[in-house]
Amino acid sequence: MPTDSLDSLRLIHLNDLHGKLRPEHVGVIRALRTDNCLCLETGDGILAGNLGIPAKKEEVWGLYAQIPMDAGTIGNRETHLIASAFEAKLRGHQHPLLCANLTRKDDGTYPLPSSLILERSGWRLGLLGVSVAMVTAKMAARAASAFIWEDPIVAAQREARALRPAVDLVIALTHIGLSKDKQLAEGVPEIDLILGGHSHSVLDTPIRENQTWICQGGSHARFVGVYDLDVRSKQLTGGLIPLP
């Protein structure tokens, strides 16, 4: 571990905005940034619903770029059974979107990266993404889908174990709901922090399951999560701040 780096890392987190992020929110969020900061989002940011196909580029992607976001994962709103509709929903995104449990049905390849490693002040931070399984290999709906979703906990475990030897911190960006996040924390101790979504849970302050922190910030742009993490001791402070 580095000895000459800043130990404190600020994490800014948004989830389940459902197209409600506005320009006035961006200014508030930007003011919360520090030099040693990661801005992350965990799905369902767009307005179009599960089966919807946006007629134009989703506004949230441009707003995210103004913050700017460092990485995110996709939610059920950003997915679709039809490949062209899936691409339309993501059109305009500028930050990396991670999803380790989504593959193309025809060839088993991943349409999105499963993980990435970022550096802040000498610390190596491993990020992975997983989303709620919309169509699995056992469902009849697989016949109509261009994509297959793996169990997110199985995929997260695989990615976390691969990342752990190479990084100082493993962060899971999840869109699987709070109950699944708790299962993930219990079953995959390699993960230090889970930034979650999907269940719209309002966690005013982080909770800890096993040795893993879990954060989630409600929905519809009511809150932004702002947390300060001591990377060396793995202590996390902070919580939700209301958005105007």
MOLINJO-V536045 format. One line per field, one symbol per residue. ss: DSSP state (a for helix, b for strand, c for the rest). phi: phi as a letter, one per 20 degrees, with the letter a starting at -180 (. if undefined). psi: psi as a letter, one per 20 degrees, with the letter a starting at -180 (. if undefined). A space follows every 10 residues. Layout:
ss=???
phi=???
psi=???
//
This chain:
ss=cccccccbbb bbbbcccccc ccaaaaaaaa acccccbbbb bbcccccccc ccccccccaa aaaaaaaccc bbbccaaacc ccaaaaaaaa cccccbbbcc cbbbcccccc ccbcbbbbbb ccbbbbbbbb bcccccccca aaaaccbbbc caaaaaaaaa aaaaccccbb bbbbbccaaa aaaaaaaccc ccbbbccccc cbccbcbbbc cbbbbcbccc ccbbbbbbbb ccccbbbbbb bbcc
phi=.fdddffece ddccblflme fcgffgfffg fefcfdbcdc ccnleeefeg dfcffbgfff fffgfffeee aacedffeda fefffgfffe fofddfddbe dccfffcmee fcfeabcdcc lneededccb cgfecdfeef fgfedeccde gfffffffff fffgfdcebd ddecccnfff ffffffecff eebdddanel feegcfdcdl ddeccbcmal lebceccdde ffemeccore dfef
psi=qqijrphppp pppqqlhlji prhhhggggh iiqrhnqppq qlrkhrhpag jqophrpphh ghgghhgrqh rarqahhjrq hpghhghhhi piqiqpppoi kpqphhjjrp iqqhrrpqpo lippoppqqq rpogoriiqh ihhjqiqppr phhgghgggg hhhgiiripp ppoqmiqggh hhgghhinii phpporagik pnnhqqrppc jpqpqqlcrk khqppoqppo hgikpprabp pqq.
//
